[in-house]
């Protein structure tokens, strides 16, 4: 049975307008799921460049290994993504399936295998039905269309309850360029690169090294600032492709002032997609923003925010609407960063709860309890030591998380 749509989901998938040089298709290869699509292809025009960031897991899947190997070429013509099976810990058989997939996609698209990028998501440790993927590719490549963004986003879902997409426009040299992206992710979400699958496309004329710098920077401010359950996937991949169809002048450096608007819009789009993943956290009913200020450094603030966001005790209190701020104190104290108990200040929903080493005298829990009963929760922690600050996004932890993951393979 499919999971009920998250109460934190947007009302609808956004309208993603066509991007010159990008066409997509989705189909059913029968990999694991019945009655739904499970294979996506994105076909890019010749000359397209690409950047990527991948999981830092020490047990990556065969598709991740393949993408790392071909990424230095900086060129892309095809992206193939399947859901239902992650092709992780599958040995030589898994590698052969990736190579066969790349060869079949390259033949169908008329390109080199090293211009094919592959991702897989789903169950770990089961060899995927490679022959089904390979057999489906010719018809899928032939069926690509410029407006199949929603279909592509749906095909890569696993325990997701809604497809996730975002769009933006930016200006480079006075020329309008478009950025579209879609992602999947719901569980096994913890920041150590990107912790999900994501695909972003633009018609901007940007070389691979510039794309790489922009993507790496944007990932740190978006996907790497999210956590659902503290578990990092073995298949995490985010790709950023540029088709070079826009008519602006050539840009060769990521710090070029002409890219200021593009960089800002790209980062905003990545944050939007990252927050949608948190809003679709397995069993989630509340979206939580954790703002840490006054830390010894930006890195320290980030670690403190994640310690709060990853704490099962904090997350279950959030689920129950319990204003148990002592659990926040616990999480701050355990993270290993520099903290002075007597300078710490904690606020929830704008109400200061604790400061100067203890609870605020006369503190009224009623407004905090009301805030925590809502869908959107803000926790602010001022460490009181320096200028380091960071924002982390997480969700609550409900019994539905156990229900979903306890029956994942059945």
C-alpha positions in Angstrom: 0.0 0.0 0.0 1.4 3.5 -0.9 2.0 5.8 2.0 -0.5 8.6 2.6 0.7 12.0 1.3 2.7 13.9 3.9 0.7 16.6 5.7 3.6 18.9 5.0 3.5 18.4 1.2 3.0 21.3 -1.2 -0.4 21.5 -2.8 0.9 20.5 -6.2 4.0 19.8 -8.3 5.3 23.1 -9.7 5.1 24.0 -13.4 8.6 23.4 -14.8 8.9 25.0 -18.2 10.9 23.3 -20.9 14.7 23.9 -20.9 16.3 23.9 -24.4 18.4 20.8 -24.7 16.7 18.7 -22.1 14.1 16.0 -22.8 12.8 13.4 -20.3 10.8 10.2 -20.2 9.5 7.7 -17.6 8.5 4.1 -18.0 7.8 0.9 -16.2 10.5 -1.7 -16.3 9.1 -4.0 -13.6 12.1 -3.7 -11.4 10.2 -4.0 -8.1 7.0 -2.0 -8.0 3.8 -2.9 -9.7 1.4 -0.4 -11.3 3.8 2.5 -11.4 6.8 3.8 -13.3 10.3 2.9 -12.0 12.7 4.1 -14.7 13.6 7.6 -15.8 15.7 8.9 -18.7 16.9 12.5 -19.2 18.4 13.1 -22.7 20.7 16.1 -23.1 21.8 17.7 -26.3 25.4 17.4 -27.5 27.8 19.8 -25.8 26.1 19.6 -22.4 28.3 19.8 -19.4 27.8 18.3 -16.0 28.9 18.4 -12.3 28.1 16.0 -9.5 28.4 15.4 -5.8 28.1 11.9 -4.3 27.8 10.1 -1.0 30.8 9.8 1.3 29.6 6.4 2.5 32.3 3.8 2.4 29.9 1.3 0.9 28.7 3.1 -2.2 26.6 1.5 -4.9 27.9 0.6 -8.3 26.1 3.5 -10.0 27.9 6.0 -7.7 31.3 4.4 -8.5 30.5 4.6 -12.2 29.5 8.3 -12.0 32.7 9.2 -10.1 34.7 7.5 -12.8 33.1 9.3 -15.8 32.6 12.7 -14.1 36.1 14.0 -15.0 35.1 14.0 -18.7 32.6 16.8 -17.8 30.2 15.9 -20.6 26.8 14.3 -20.4 24.2 13.1 -22.9 22.0 10.7 -20.8 21.0 10.3 -17.2 19.3 7.0 -16.3 17.7 6.5 -12.9 15.8 3.5 -11.6 13.8 3.0 -8.4 13.1 -0.1 -6.4 16.6 -1.4 -6.3 19.7 0.5 -5.3 22.3 -1.8 -6.8 24.4 -1.6 -3.7 26.6 -4.4 -2.3 25.9 -6.5 -5.4 29.5 -7.3 -6.3 30.7 -7.9 -9.9 27.1 -8.5 -11.0 26.1 -5.0 -10.0 29.0 -3.5 -11.8 28.2 -5.4 -15.0 24.6 -4.1 -14.9 25.9 -0.6 -14.7 28.2 -1.1 -17.7 25.4 -2.8 -19.7 23.0 0.1 -18.8 25.6 2.7 -19.9 26.3 0.8 -23.2 22.5 0.4 -24.0 21.8 4.1 -23.2 24.8 5.2 -25.2 23.7 3.1 -28.2 20.1 4.5 -28.0 21.3 8.1 -27.7 24.2 7.9 -30.2 26.9 8.9 -27.6 29.8 7.4 -25.7 29.2 5.3 -22.5 31.2 7.8 -20.5 28.6 10.4 -21.3 25.9 8.3 -19.5 25.2 8.9 -15.8 23.4 6.3 -13.8 21.6 6.3 -10.4 19.6 3.7 -8.6 17.5 3.8 -5.4 15.7 1.2 -3.4 16.6 -2.0 -1.5 20.2 -2.6 -0.7 21.9 -6.0 -1.3 19.7 -7.4 -4.0 21.1 -7.7 -7.6 18.7 -5.7 -9.8 17.1 -7.2 -12.9 19.6 -5.6 -15.3 18.0 -7.2 -18.3 14.7 -5.4 -17.7 16.5 -2.0 -17.5 18.5 -2.6 -20.6 15.4 -3.8 -22.5 13.4 -0.8 -21.6 16.0 1.8 -22.6 15.6 2.0 -26.4 11.9 2.8 -26.2 12.3 5.1 -23.3 15.0 7.2 -25.1 12.8 7.3 -28.1 9.9 8.6 -26.0 11.6 11.6 -24.4 9.7 14.9 -24.3 10.6 18.4 -23.1 7.7 18.7 -20.7 7.9 15.4 -18.7 9.3 16.8 -15.6 6.6 15.6 -13.2 6.7 12.1 -14.8 10.4 11.9 -14.3 10.1 13.0 -10.6 7.5 10.4 -9.9 9.5 7.5 -11.5 12.4 7.9 -9.1 10.3 7.8 -5.9 10.6 5.0 -3.3 8.9 5.7 0.1 8.3 9.3 -1.0 4.7 10.4 -0.7 4.9 13.2 -3.3 7.2 14.1 -6.3 9.5 17.0 -5.5 10.4 19.7 -8.0 11.4 23.4 -8.2 12.2 26.0 -10.8 13.8 29.4 -11.0 15.0 32.0 -13.5 18.2 34.0 -13.2 20.1 36.6 -15.3 23.6 36.2 -16.7 24.8 39.2 -18.7 21.2 40.4 -18.9 20.1 37.1 -20.5 17.4 35.1 -18.7 18.3 31.5 -18.0 16.2 28.8 -16.5 17.0 26.3 -13.7 14.8 23.2 -13.1 15.3 20.5 -10.6 13.7 17.4 -9.1 14.7 15.1 -6.2 13.7 12.0 -4.3 14.2 11.3 -0.7 12.2 10.5 2.4 14.2 8.1 4.7 17.8 7.3 5.1 18.4 11.1 5.1 21.4 12.5 6.9 23.9 15.1 5.6 27.1 13.7 4.2 27.0 15.1 0.7 23.4 15.2 -0.3 21.7 12.2 1.1 19.2 11.6 -1.7 19.0 11.6 -5.5 18.7 15.0 -7.3 18.9 16.2 -10.8 19.2 19.9 -11.8 19.3 21.3 -15.3 19.9 24.7 -16.8 20.3 26.2 -20.3 23.1 28.4 -19.0 26.5 28.3 -20.9 28.7 27.1 -18.1 31.7 24.8 -18.2 31.9 21.7 -16.0 34.4 23.1 -13.5 32.2 26.2 -12.9 29.2 24.0 -12.4 31.1 21.8 -10.0 32.1 24.7 -7.8 28.6 26.1 -7.8 27.0 22.7 -7.0 29.5 21.9 -4.2 28.9 25.2 -2.5 25.1 25.1 -2.9 24.9 21.5 -1.6 26.6 22.5 1.6 24.0 25.2 2.2 21.0 23.0 1.3 21.1 19.2 1.3 24.0 19.0 3.8 21.9 21.0 6.2 19.0 18.5 6.4 18.4 15.4 8.4 15.4 13.0 8.7 16.9 10.0 10.6 20.6 10.4 10.8 21.3 7.6 8.3 23.4 8.4 5.2 22.4 6.6 2.0 24.8 4.5 0.0 23.5 5.9 -3.3 23.4 9.7 -2.8 23.8 11.6 -6.0 23.2 15.1 -7.1 23.9 16.1 -10.7 23.8 19.6 -12.3 23.8 19.7 -16.1 24.0 22.7 -18.4 23.0 22.6 -22.0 24.7 25.8 -23.2 21.6 26.9 -25.1 21.3 30.4 -23.5 22.8 33.3 -25.5 24.9 35.0 -22.8 28.6 35.4 -23.2 31.0 32.7 -22.0 31.7 32.5 -18.3 34.8 30.7 -17.2 35.1 31.3 -13.4 32.6 30.5 -10.6 33.4 33.8 -8.9 32.6 35.9 -12.0 30.4 38.8 -10.8 28.0 38.0 -13.7 27.1 34.7 -11.9 25.9 36.4 -8.7 22.2 36.2 -9.6 22.5 32.6 -11.0 24.4 31.4 -7.9 21.8 33.0 -5.6 18.9 31.5 -7.5 20.6 28.1 -7.7 21.2 28.0 -4.0 17.6 29.0 -3.3 16.3 26.2 -5.6 18.5 23.6 -3.9 17.3 24.8 -0.4 13.7 24.5 -1.7 14.3 20.9 -2.8 16.1 20.0 0.4 13.3 21.3 2.5 10.8 19.3 0.4 12.7 16.1 1.3 12.5 17.0 5.0 8.8 17.7 4.6 8.4 14.2 3.2 10.5 12.6 6.0 9.1 9.1 6.6 6.2 9.5 9.0 6.9 13.2 9.4 4.1 15.5 10.7 6.1 18.6 11.6 8.8 20.6 9.8 11.5 22.0 12.1 14.0 24.8 11.5 16.9 24.9 13.9 18.8 28.2 14.0 22.1 28.2 15.8 24.0 31.4 16.5 26.9 32.6 18.7 28.9 29.4 18.1 32.7 29.3 18.0 32.6 28.8 14.2 30.3 28.2 11.4 31.3 24.5 11.4 30.6 24.3 15.1 27.2 25.9 14.7 26.4 23.3 11.9 27.4 20.4 14.1 25.3 21.7 17.0 22.3 22.1 14.8 22.6 18.6 13.5 23.1 17.2 17.0 19.7 18.7 17.9 18.1 17.7 14.6 19.3 14.1 14.9 18.4 13.5 18.5 15.6 10.9 18.8 14.6 12.4 22.1 14.3 15.9 20.7 12.4 14.5 17.6 9.9 12.4 19.7 9.3 15.4 21.9 8.5 17.4 18.8 6.1 14.7 17.6 4.2 14.9 20.9 4.3 18.6 21.1 6.1 18.3 24.4 8.1 21.5 25.3 10.8 19.5 26.9 13.7 21.9 26.3 16.0 19.9 28.5 16.4 17.5 25.6 17.7 20.4 23.5 20.2 21.2 26.2 21.3 17.5 26.2 21.8 17.6 22.4 23.9 20.7 22.5 26.0 19.4 25.3 26.8 16.0 23.6 28.0 17.3 20.2 31.6 17.9 21.2 31.7 21.6 20.2 32.7 24.4 22.6 29.7 25.4 24.8 29.4 27.4 27.9 26.4 26.3 29.9 25.9 29.7 31.5 25.9 31.5 28.2 23.4 29.2 26.4 20.0 30.7 25.4 17.2 28.6 24.0 14.0 29.8 22.3 11.1 27.9 20.8 8.7 29.8 18.5 10.2 33.1 19.6 9.7 32.5 23.3 12.9 32.4 25.4 12.8 29.3 27.6 16.2 29.1 29.1 19.3 31.3 29.6 22.2 32.0 31.9 22.4 28.4 33.0 18.7 27.7 33.8 15.1 28.3 33.0 13.8 31.8 32.5 12.2 33.0 35.8 8.4 33.0 35.4 8.6 31.2 32.0 5.1 30.5 30.6 5.0 27.2 28.8 1.6 27.8 27.2 2.8 29.7 24.0 5.6 27.3 23.5 3.2 24.3 23.7 0.9 26.0 21.3 3.7 26.6 18.8 4.9 23.0 19.1 1.4 21.7 18.4 1.7 23.3 14.9 3.1 21.9 11.7 6.0 24.4 11.5 8.4 24.7 14.4 11.4 27.0 15.0 14.1 26.3 17.5 16.7 29.0 18.2 19.9 28.3 20.2 22.4 31.0 21.0 25.7 29.6 22.2 26.9 33.0 23.3 30.6 32.4 22.4 31.3 33.7 18.9 29.9 34.7 15.5 29.4 31.2 14.0 25.8 30.5 12.8 24.0 27.9 10.8 20.5 26.7 10.0 19.5 23.0 9.9 16.2 21.5 8.8 14.7 18.4 10.3 11.3 16.8 11.1 9.7 15.0 14.0 9.9 11.2 14.6 6.6 9.4 14.8 5.6 5.8 15.0 4.9 5.9 11.2 8.7 5.9 10.7 8.8 2.4 12.3 5.8 1.2 10.4 7.3 2.3 7.0 10.8 0.9 7.6 9.7 -2.2 9.4 7.8 -3.3 6.3 10.1 -1.8 3.6 11.1 -5.1 2.0 7.8 -6.8 2.3 
